[in-house]
Amino acid sequence: MDITNYLIGLLTGVSVTTFFIGKEWYKYYTKYTIQQKQLDRVLKLNDKIKKLKNYSPAETSNMNVGV
């Protein structure tokens, strides 16, 4: 009976630990992917701004900036 209780306790402890570690990993993963998407958007916008600076004022009046 003692070995059964030990195994049940061990399994429960491992399961709870795995749950909390997985929860933290998921939180880190979602934060990282959101930050990566935001960085990609900023870099794309920065490229558009650089391209618009290279055009003459007459050409930029006809362009849609996406605002």
VOGU-3710 file (C-alpha; in Angstrom, 3 decimals, decimal comma):
1> mditnyligl> 0,000/0,000/0,000  2,858/2,371/0,768  4,437/1,905/-2,653  1,065/2,614/-4,320  0,649/5,870/-2,411  4,231/6,805/-3,255  3,686/6,188/-6,970  0,398/8,110/-6,972  2,048/11,043/-5,187  5,013/10,960/-7,537
11> ltgvsvttff> 2,770/10,911/-10,602  0,657/13,754/-9,235  3,719/15,846/-8,424  5,208/15,312/-11,868  1,890/16,157/-13,528  1,449/19,387/-11,568  5,048/20,430/-12,226  4,680/19,698/-15,942  1,470/21,732/-16,046  3,088/24,829/-14,527
21> igkewykyyt> 6,226/24,564/-16,676  4,070/24,201/-19,804  1,987/27,179/-18,752  5,104/29,373/-18,425  6,483/28,142/-21,749  3,191/28,953/-23,476  3,161/32,432/-21,932  6,710/33,035/-23,168  5,868/31,652/-26,642  2,811/33,879/-27,105
31> kytiqqkqld> 4,682/36,958/-25,867  7,573/36,226/-28,247  5,337/35,673/-31,290  3,331/38,857/-30,614  6,544/40,871/-30,236  7,911/39,339/-33,449  4,756/40,300/-35,375  4,933/43,855/-34,009  8,583/44,101/-34,999  7,783/42,880/-38,518
41> rvlklndkik> 5,047/45,521/-38,854  7,371/48,292/-37,686  10,120/47,192/-40,072  7,669/47,057/-42,987  6,376/50,532/-42,123  9,937/51,815/-41,839  10,692/50,461/-45,334  7,610/52,246/-46,713  8,712/55,521/-45,106  12,194/55,181/-46,578
51> klknyspaet> 10,732/54,543/-50,035  8,415/57,551/-49,754  11,328/59,802/-48,792  13,102/58,860/-52,021  10,159/59,903/-54,230  9,573/63,451/-55,370  6,637/65,394/-53,826  4,605/65,125/-57,042  4,781/61,313/-56,993  3,863/60,962/-53,306
61> snmnvgv> 0,580/62,885/-53,645  -0,838/60,044/-55,751  0,318/57,217/-53,453  -1,762/55,529/-50,763  0,299/55,182/-47,584  -2,217/52,850/-45,949  -3,461/55,247/-43,301
//
